Amino acid sequence: MPHPLDAAAVRSWCGLALEALGRERERIDAINVYPVADGDTGTNLYLTLESAARAVEAAFDGQASAGTAPRLADAIGAMAHGALIGARGNSGTILAQLLRGMTEVLAADGGAGEALGRALRRAAASTYEAVAHPVEGTVLTVATAAADAATRCAADRAVGAAEVARAAHEGASAALRATPGQLAVLGRAGVVDAGGCGLVAVLGALADALCGEVSATPVAVRADAPLPRAAGCACAADGCGDPDGPAFEVIYLLEAGDAEVARLRGRLDGLGDSLVVVGGDGLWNVHVHVDDAGAAVEAGIEAGRPYRIRITHFGGAARAEEPAMTARAVVAVVPGAGLAGLCVQAGATPVTVRPGEPPASGELVQAIRQAHAREVMLLPNDPELRHTAAAAAEQARTEGVRVALIPTRSAVQGIAALAVHEAARSFDEDVVAMTAAAGATRYAELAVAERQSWTMAGVCQAGDILGLIDGDVAVIGADLVRTATTVLDRMLSAGGEMVTLVLGAGVPGALGERLERHVRERHLAVDTVVYDGGQHAVPLLIGVE
């Protein structure tokens, strides 16, 4: 059933949009040929939306602590502000401005269908105001087509926001398919505009959030009539970009007044191209491509107070190798202090997860930097972190670090992968060995049901012990020990040589001893190792290799 455009819908929109951009990130990166063929548009959009989603969650947490619920204006305002302060690249900066334009209307007029149509119209117009030299066949064109379709749909005042959002998504999709015929560089590459592709994914998530149904159809990235040229070519010398263009991308947040920003626009426009300045009310996000990065920063200092300054060289040259850097390191996401200590003992850099607070890609990038290695094995240890970890890996690669994302879905798979890690062998051989070890480890966890619900194993009641094997509820019990032994027996019925038990915070060591004795008595030639994981989310993790 359709949902109203309220604070809850904005929260849902953020989650669905982040999931959609996570799915599409690599495909969007691959077709990024304009304005610079640097293959990062999908990653930049994901990181920008991730910042927006975290700001919305913070708004909900803040209102909950005050005993109230956020309004639409609170949620959409937080989304726009989060995107502004976390905007990455040309595409992320434009997305932030689109969200700000929508906020200007929705915060004042509510979330009716007619208001959403006007919000999308304001969003499209605001992007043209923010870009120094608008070019058709880009995300600007796609945003305008979305607004046109939404406005036509909203002309019928009886139409709700869900129908307007779906019309906007369909209009944007049609415009996206036409972009290769509007921009020569896209036509030569046989691909659609990368930024527009990301916007279509975001608008599709909005329509899904309001319609109450999720459609995971991939966004079309190829031209309607592609030429022989392969999609994703990032060779500027072959016509996919300007080899004589500026050498640096400069981005910073700026605290300044409107008059100072107006002068700054003129100054930066003379220094380079791809100038986008978005924001307002004293806070701005500045993006420009220049040859003289220092001059671009100095212009910001003259205008106000720039901070979070990021300078990227388009040459993609790896950073200079420092003598103190190690050859290879492992970064692992872990749910408890005990597992973090285990990682440190094994020479890995842990990222400790707090219950209900998954790490952002920025935290993972920072951990990769702290590992101070030329090559890094990244272990997410959670299926929900696959997109976040992939975006972090891509970001770290732009900084010259060779990163391999090992597909670990549980901490016990991470332990297995870490156990076979050998920095002395080749990078590719290490990736294969760690991936194989993780894949050969079946995983389970015991959790306590918070409420009555339907599961794969039947109906559970609040307080029941749930045994999840490979992510699905397989056993429902009333006792931790009995449920654990049932899960172990079921897993070992398919064979196994090694059992890993990771005890949660507050779980007595006697549990590990009883389970170890059970395995020894019931399953011959199976070794058991017990760790004090210290995780708060679940009382027991189980791995069978």
VOTORLUM-296536 format. One record per residue (C-alpha): residue number from 0; x, y, z. Coordinates in steps of 0.5 Angstrom, whole numbers, m for minus. Layout:
<pts>
(pt NUM (X Y Z)),
...
</pts>
This chain:
<pts>
(pt 0 (0 0 0)),
(pt 1 (2 7 m1)),
(pt 2 (6 11 5)),
(pt 3 (5 18 6)),
(pt 4 (11 22 5)),
(pt 5 (13 24 12)),
(pt 6 (19 23 17)),
(pt 7 (19 15 17)),
(pt 8 (19 15 9)),
(pt 9 (25 19 9)),
(pt 10 (28 15 13)),
(pt 11 (26 9 9)),
(pt 12 (28 13 3)),
(pt 13 (35 13 5)),
(pt 14 (36 6 7)),
(pt 15 (33 4 0)),
(pt 16 (37 9 m4)),
(pt 17 (44 7 0)),
(pt 18 (42 0 m2)),
(pt 19 (41 1 m9)),
(pt 20 (47 5 m10)),
(pt 21 (51 0 m6)),
(pt 22 (48 m5 m12)),
(pt 23 (50 0 m17)),
(pt 24 (56 3 m15)),
(pt 25 (61 m1 m19)),
(pt 26 (57 m1 m25)),
(pt 27 (56 7 m25)),
(pt 28 (64 7 m23)),
(pt 29 (65 3 m30)),
(pt 30 (61 8 m34)),
(pt 31 (64 15 m31)),
(pt 32 (67 18 m37)),
(pt 33 (65 25 m36)),
(pt 34 (67 31 m34)),
(pt 35 (73 27 m32)),
(pt 36 (74 19 m33)),
(pt 37 (76 18 m26)),
(pt 38 (72 12 m25)),
(pt 39 (69 14 m18)),
(pt 40 (62 17 m19)),
(pt 41 (58 11 m16)),
(pt 42 (63 11 m10)),
(pt 43 (62 18 m9)),
(pt 44 (55 18 m10)),
(pt 45 (55 12 m5)),
(pt 46 (59 16 0)),
(pt 47 (55 22 0)),
(pt 48 (48 18 1)),
(pt 49 (51 15 7)),
(pt 50 (53 21 10)),
(pt 51 (46 23 9)),
(pt 52 (43 17 12)),
(pt 53 (47 17 18)),
(pt 54 (44 25 19)),
(pt 55 (37 22 19)),
(pt 56 (39 17 24)),
(pt 57 (42 22 28)),
(pt 58 (35 26 28)),
(pt 59 (31 20 30)),
(pt 60 (36 18 35)),
(pt 61 (36 26 38)),
(pt 62 (28 26 38)),
(pt 63 (27 19 41)),
(pt 64 (32 21 47)),
(pt 65 (27 27 47)),
(pt 66 (21 23 47)),
(pt 67 (18 26 41)),
(pt 68 (18 24 34)),
(pt 69 (21 28 28)),
(pt 70 (17 31 23)),
(pt 71 (18 31 15)),
(pt 72 (22 38 16)),
(pt 73 (27 35 21)),
(pt 74 (28 29 17)),
(pt 75 (29 32 10)),
(pt 76 (33 37 13)),
(pt 77 (38 32 16)),
(pt 78 (38 29 10)),
(pt 79 (40 35 6)),
(pt 80 (45 37 11)),
(pt 81 (48 30 12)),
(pt 82 (49 30 4)),
(pt 83 (52 37 4)),
(pt 84 (57 36 9)),
(pt 85 (59 29 6)),
(pt 86 (59 31 m1)),
(pt 87 (64 27 m5)),
(pt 88 (66 29 m12)),
(pt 89 (62 33 m18)),
(pt 90 (56 28 m17)),
(pt 91 (56 28 m10)),
(pt 92 (56 35 m9)),
(pt 93 (50 36 m14)),
(pt 94 (46 31 m11)),
(pt 95 (47 35 m4)),
(pt 96 (44 41 m8)),
(pt 97 (38 37 m11)),
(pt 98 (36 35 m4)),
(pt 99 (37 42 m1)),
(pt 100 (32 44 m7)),
(pt 101 (27 39 m5)),
(pt 102 (28 41 3)),
(pt 103 (26 48 1)),
(pt 104 (19 46 m1)),
(pt 105 (18 40 3)),
(pt 106 (20 43 10)),
(pt 107 (15 49 9)),
(pt 108 (9 45 5)),
(pt 109 (9 38 7)),
(pt 110 (9 32 3)),
(pt 111 (3 32 m1)),
(pt 112 (3 30 m9)),
(pt 113 (3 37 m11)),
(pt 114 (8 39 m6)),
(pt 115 (13 33 m8)),
(pt 116 (12 36 m16)),
(pt 117 (14 43 m14)),
(pt 118 (20 40 m9)),
(pt 119 (23 36 m15)),
(pt 120 (22 42 m20)),
(pt 121 (26 47 m15)),
(pt 122 (31 41 m14)),
(pt 123 (32 41 m21)),
(pt 124 (33 49 m22)),
(pt 125 (37 49 m16)),
(pt 126 (42 45 m19)),
(pt 127 (43 49 m25)),
(pt 128 (44 55 m21)),
(pt 129 (50 51 m17)),
(pt 130 (53 49 m23)),
(pt 131 (58 55 m26)),
(pt 132 (57 52 m34)),
(pt 133 (51 47 m34)),
(pt 134 (52 42 m40)),
(pt 135 (46 38 m42)),
(pt 136 (46 30 m43)),
(pt 137 (48 30 m35)),
(pt 138 (45 29 m29)),
(pt 139 (42 36 m30)),
(pt 140 (38 34 m36)),
(pt 141 (36 28 m32)),
(pt 142 (33 32 m26)),
(pt 143 (29 36 m30)),
(pt 144 (26 31 m34)),
(pt 145 (24 28 m27)),
(pt 146 (21 34 m25)),
(pt 147 (17 35 m31)),
(pt 148 (14 28 m31)),
(pt 149 (13 30 m23)),
(pt 150 (9 36 m25)),
(pt 151 (5 33 m30)),
(pt 152 (3 28 m26)),
(pt 153 (2 32 m20)),
(pt 154 (m3 37 m24)),
(pt 155 (m8 32 m22)),
(pt 156 (m9 34 m14)),
(pt 157 (m12 27 m13)),
(pt 158 (m6 24 m14)),
(pt 159 (m1 22 m8)),
(pt 160 (6 23 m7)),
(pt 161 (7 15 m9)),
(pt 162 (5 16 m16)),
(pt 163 (8 23 m17)),
(pt 164 (15 19 m15)),
(pt 165 (14 14 m19)),
(pt 166 (12 18 m25)),
(pt 167 (19 22 m23)),
(pt 168 (23 16 m23)),
(pt 169 (20 14 m30)),
(pt 170 (21 21 m33)),
(pt 171 (28 21 m31)),
(pt 172 (30 14 m33)),
(pt 173 (27 16 m40)),
(pt 174 (32 22 m40)),
(pt 175 (38 18 m38)),
(pt 176 (37 13 m44)),
(pt 177 (37 19 m48)),
(pt 178 (44 22 m45)),
(pt 179 (49 19 m50)),
(pt 180 (45 23 m56)),
(pt 181 (46 29 m52)),
(pt 182 (53 29 m50)),
(pt 183 (58 27 m55)),
(pt 184 (63 24 m50)),
(pt 185 (58 19 m48)),
(pt 186 (56 17 m55)),
(pt 187 (63 15 m57)),
(pt 188 (63 11 m51)),
(pt 189 (56 8 m52)),
(pt 190 (54 9 m44)),
(pt 191 (49 14 m41)),
(pt 192 (51 19 m36)),
(pt 193 (54 16 m29)),
(pt 194 (51 22 m25)),
(pt 195 (44 21 m28)),
(pt 196 (45 14 m27)),
(pt 197 (46 15 m20)),
(pt 198 (40 20 m19)),
(pt 199 (35 15 m23)),
(pt 200 (37 10 m17)),
(pt 201 (36 15 m12)),
(pt 202 (29 17 m15)),
(pt 203 (27 9 m16)),
(pt 204 (29 8 m8)),
(pt 205 (24 14 m7)),
(pt 206 (18 11 m11)),
(pt 207 (20 4 m7)),
(pt 208 (19 8 0)),
(pt 209 (13 11 m2)),
(pt 210 (9 5 m6)),
(pt 211 (11 0 m1)),
(pt 212 (14 m4 m6)),
(pt 213 (22 m5 m7)),
(pt 214 (24 m6 m14)),
(pt 215 (31 m8 m15)),
(pt 216 (31 m7 m23)),
(pt 217 (38 m5 m25)),
(pt 218 (39 2 m28)),
(pt 219 (41 2 m35)),
(pt 220 (48 4 m36)),
(pt 221 (49 3 m44)),
(pt 222 (46 7 m49)),
(pt 223 (40 5 m53)),
(pt 224 (44 4 m59)),
(pt 225 (51 3 m57)),
(pt 226 (57 4 m61)),
(pt 227 (63 m2 m61)),
(pt 228 (66 2 m56)),
(pt 229 (66 m2 m49)),
(pt 230 (63 1 m43)),
(pt 231 (67 3 m38)),
(pt 232 (74 5 m42)),
(pt 233 (77 11 m37)),
(pt 234 (83 13 m42)),
(pt 235 (82 20 m43)),
(pt 236 (87 20 m49)),
(pt 237 (82 15 m53)),
(pt 238 (76 20 m53)),
(pt 239 (73 19 m46)),
(pt 240 (76 25 m43)),
(pt 241 (80 31 m43)),
(pt 242 (87 29 m43)),
(pt 243 (89 37 m42)),
(pt 244 (84 38 m37)),
(pt 245 (86 41 m30)),
(pt 246 (90 36 m26)),
(pt 247 (87 37 m19)),
(pt 248 (80 36 m16)),
(pt 249 (79 41 m10)),
(pt 250 (73 40 m5)),
(pt 251 (72 44 2)),
(pt 252 (66 46 6)),
(pt 253 (66 53 7)),
(pt 254 (63 58 12)),
(pt 255 (62 64 9)),
(pt 256 (56 69 7)),
(pt 257 (53 70 1)),
(pt 258 (56 76 m2)),
(pt 259 (63 73 m1)),
(pt 260 (61 66 m4)),
(pt 261 (59 70 m10)),
(pt 262 (66 73 m11)),
(pt 263 (69 66 m10)),
(pt 264 (65 63 m15)),
(pt 265 (68 68 m20)),
(pt 266 (75 67 m18)),
(pt 267 (74 60 m18)),
(pt 268 (71 60 m25)),
(pt 269 (77 63 m27)),
(pt 270 (82 58 m24)),
(pt 271 (79 52 m27)),
(pt 272 (72 48 m29)),
(pt 273 (67 43 m27)),
(pt 274 (65 49 m21)),
(pt 275 (60 47 m17)),
(pt 276 (58 51 m11)),
(pt 277 (52 49 m6)),
(pt 278 (49 50 0)),
(pt 279 (47 56 4)),
(pt 280 (45 60 11)),
(pt 281 (53 61 12)),
(pt 282 (55 53 10)),
(pt 283 (57 51 3)),
(pt 284 (60 46 m1)),
(pt 285 (65 48 m6)),
(pt 286 (68 43 m12)),
(pt 287 (72 45 m17)),
(pt 288 (78 42 m22)),
(pt 289 (84 46 m22)),
(pt 290 (91 46 m24)),
(pt 291 (93 50 m18)),
(pt 292 (90 47 m12)),
(pt 293 (93 52 m7)),
(pt 294 (90 58 m11)),
(pt 295 (83 54 m10)),
(pt 296 (84 54 m3)),
(pt 297 (87 61 m2)),
(pt 298 (81 63 m5)),
(pt 299 (77 60 0)),
(pt 300 (81 63 6)),
(pt 301 (79 70 3)),
(pt 302 (72 68 2)),
(pt 303 (71 65 9)),
(pt 304 (73 59 13)),
(pt 305 (75 53 9)),
(pt 306 (75 46 12)),
(pt 307 (75 39 11)),
(pt 308 (79 40 5)),
(pt 309 (80 34 0)),
(pt 310 (85 35 m6)),
(pt 311 (85 29 m11)),
(pt 312 (90 28 m17)),
(pt 313 (87 26 m23)),
(pt 314 (93 22 m25)),
(pt 315 (92 17 m21)),
(pt 316 (99 16 m19)),
(pt 317 (100 12 m13)),
(pt 318 (103 15 m6)),
(pt 319 (110 15 m5)),
(pt 320 (112 9 m1)),
(pt 321 (114 11 6)),
(pt 322 (120 6 9)),
(pt 323 (115 5 15)),
(pt 324 (110 2 11)),
(pt 325 (109 m5 12)),
(pt 326 (108 m10 5)),
(pt 327 (101 m12 7)),
(pt 328 (96 m12 13)),
(pt 329 (89 m14 15)),
(pt 330 (83 m10 17)),
(pt 331 (77 m14 20)),
(pt 332 (71 m11 23)),
(pt 333 (69 m15 30)),
(pt 334 (63 m15 34)),
(pt 335 (67 m15 41)),
(pt 336 (73 m13 45)),
(pt 337 (75 m20 46)),
(pt 338 (75 m21 38)),
(pt 339 (79 m14 37)),
(pt 340 (84 m17 42)),
(pt 341 (85 m23 38)),
(pt 342 (86 m19 32)),
(pt 343 (91 m15 35)),
(pt 344 (95 m21 37)),
(pt 345 (94 m24 30)),
(pt 346 (97 m17 27)),
(pt 347 (91 m15 24)),
(pt 348 (87 m8 25)),
(pt 349 (80 m9 28)),
(pt 350 (74 m4 27)),
(pt 351 (70 m6 33)),
(pt 352 (62 m5 32)),
(pt 353 (58 m3 37)),
(pt 354 (51 m6 38)),
(pt 355 (46 m3 33)),
(pt 356 (51 2 30)),
(pt 357 (55 m1 24)),
(pt 358 (61 2 22)),
(pt 359 (61 8 16)),
(pt 360 (65 7 10)),
(pt 361 (69 13 13)),
(pt 362 (71 9 19)),
(pt 363 (73 3 15)),
(pt 364 (78 8 10)),
(pt 365 (81 10 17)),
(pt 366 (82 4 19)),
(pt 367 (86 2 12)),
(pt 368 (90 8 13)),
(pt 369 (92 6 20)),
(pt 370 (94 0 18)),
(pt 371 (100 3 14)),
(pt 372 (101 m2 9)),
(pt 373 (101 m2 1)),
(pt 374 (96 m8 1)),
(pt 375 (90 m9 5)),
(pt 376 (86 m15 6)),
(pt 377 (79 m13 9)),
(pt 378 (74 m17 13)),
(pt 379 (67 m14 13)),
(pt 380 (65 m20 17)),
(pt 381 (58 m18 16)),
(pt 382 (53 m19 10)),
(pt 383 (50 m12 11)),
(pt 384 (57 m9 11)),
(pt 385 (58 m11 4)),
(pt 386 (56 m5 0)),
(pt 387 (60 m1 6)),
(pt 388 (66 m5 5)),
(pt 389 (66 m5 m2)),
(pt 390 (66 3 m2)),
(pt 391 (71 4 3)),
(pt 392 (76 m1 m1)),
(pt 393 (75 3 m7)),
(pt 394 (76 10 m4)),
(pt 395 (82 7 m1)),
(pt 396 (85 5 m8)),
(pt 397 (84 12 m10)),
(pt 398 (89 13 m5)),
(pt 399 (94 8 m7)),
(pt 400 (93 2 m3)),
(pt 401 (92 m5 m6)),
(pt 402 (85 m7 m3)),
(pt 403 (82 m14 m3)),
(pt 404 (75 m15 0)),
(pt 405 (75 m22 3)),
(pt 406 (67 m24 3)),
(pt 407 (67 m26 10)),
(pt 408 (59 m26 13)),
(pt 409 (61 m28 20)),
(pt 410 (66 m26 25)),
(pt 411 (68 m34 25)),
(pt 412 (69 m34 18)),
(pt 413 (74 m28 19)),
(pt 414 (78 m32 24)),
(pt 415 (78 m38 19)),
(pt 416 (81 m33 14)),
(pt 417 (86 m29 19)),
(pt 418 (89 m36 21)),
(pt 419 (91 m38 14)),
(pt 420 (93 m31 12)),
(pt 421 (101 m30 10)),
(pt 422 (104 m24 8)),
(pt 423 (110 m27 5)),
(pt 424 (106 m30 m1)),
(pt 425 (104 m27 m7)),
(pt 426 (98 m22 m6)),
(pt 427 (93 m26 m11)),
(pt 428 (95 m33 m7)),
(pt 429 (93 m30 0)),
(pt 430 (87 m27 m3)),
(pt 431 (85 m34 m6)),
(pt 432 (87 m38 1)),
(pt 433 (83 m33 5)),
(pt 434 (77 m33 1)),
(pt 435 (77 m41 1)),
(pt 436 (78 m41 8)),
(pt 437 (72 m37 10)),
(pt 438 (68 m40 5)),
(pt 439 (69 m47 8)),
(pt 440 (67 m45 14)),
(pt 441 (59 m45 16)),
(pt 442 (57 m40 21)),
(pt 443 (52 m40 26)),
(pt 444 (50 m35 32)),
(pt 445 (45 m36 38)),
(pt 446 (40 m30 39)),
(pt 447 (35 m28 44)),
(pt 448 (28 m27 41)),
(pt 449 (26 m20 42)),
(pt 450 (18 m21 40)),
(pt 451 (14 m26 38)),
(pt 452 (15 m27 30)),
(pt 453 (15 m32 25)),
(pt 454 (21 m35 23)),
(pt 455 (24 m41 18)),
(pt 456 (23 m46 24)),
(pt 457 (16 m43 26)),
(pt 458 (13 m38 31)),
(pt 459 (18 m36 36)),
(pt 460 (16 m32 43)),
(pt 461 (20 m26 46)),
(pt 462 (25 m29 50)),
(pt 463 (26 m35 46)),
(pt 464 (33 m38 44)),
(pt 465 (34 m37 37)),
(pt 466 (39 m42 33)),
(pt 467 (41 m38 26)),
(pt 468 (45 m42 21)),
(pt 469 (48 m39 16)),
(pt 470 (43 m33 17)),
(pt 471 (37 m37 18)),
(pt 472 (33 m39 24)),
(pt 473 (34 m46 24)),
(pt 474 (32 m48 32)),
(pt 475 (28 m45 37)),
(pt 476 (29 m47 44)),
(pt 477 (28 m45 51)),
(pt 478 (35 m46 54)),
(pt 479 (42 m43 51)),
(pt 480 (46 m50 52)),
(pt 481 (41 m55 49)),
(pt 482 (39 m50 43)),
(pt 483 (47 m49 42)),
(pt 484 (48 m57 42)),
(pt 485 (42 m58 37)),
(pt 486 (45 m53 33)),
(pt 487 (52 m56 33)),
(pt 488 (49 m63 32)),
(pt 489 (46 m60 26)),
(pt 490 (52 m57 23)),
(pt 491 (57 m63 24)),
(pt 492 (52 m68 21)),
(pt 493 (54 m65 15)),
(pt 494 (62 m66 17)),
(pt 495 (67 m62 20)),
(pt 496 (74 m62 23)),
(pt 497 (74 m56 27)),
(pt 498 (69 m52 31)),
(pt 499 (70 m45 33)),
(pt 500 (66 m42 39)),
(pt 501 (66 m35 41)),
(pt 502 (63 m33 47)),
(pt 503 (59 m26 48)),
(pt 504 (59 m21 54)),
(pt 505 (57 m24 60)),
(pt 506 (57 m31 58)),
(pt 507 (60 m36 63)),
(pt 508 (66 m40 61)),
(pt 509 (63 m46 63)),
(pt 510 (58 m46 57)),
(pt 511 (64 m46 53)),
(pt 512 (67 m52 57)),
(pt 513 (60 m56 56)),
(pt 514 (60 m55 49)),
(pt 515 (67 m57 48)),
(pt 516 (66 m63 52)),
(pt 517 (59 m65 48)),
(pt 518 (63 m64 41)),
(pt 519 (69 m69 44)),
(pt 520 (64 m74 46)),
(pt 521 (59 m74 40)),
(pt 522 (63 m72 34)),
(pt 523 (70 m76 34)),
(pt 524 (76 m73 31)),
(pt 525 (73 m66 31)),
(pt 526 (77 m61 35)),
(pt 527 (74 m55 39)),
(pt 528 (77 m48 40)),
(pt 529 (74 m43 45)),
(pt 530 (75 m35 45)),
(pt 531 (72 m30 49)),
(pt 532 (69 m25 44)),
(pt 533 (66 m20 49)),
(pt 534 (60 m19 44)),
(pt 535 (54 m16 46)),
(pt 536 (49 m17 41)),
(pt 537 (49 m25 41)),
(pt 538 (51 m30 47)),
(pt 539 (55 m35 42)),
(pt 540 (58 m35 35)),
(pt 541 (59 m42 32)),
(pt 542 (64 m44 26)),
(pt 543 (65 m51 23)),
(pt 544 (71 m52 18)),
</pts>
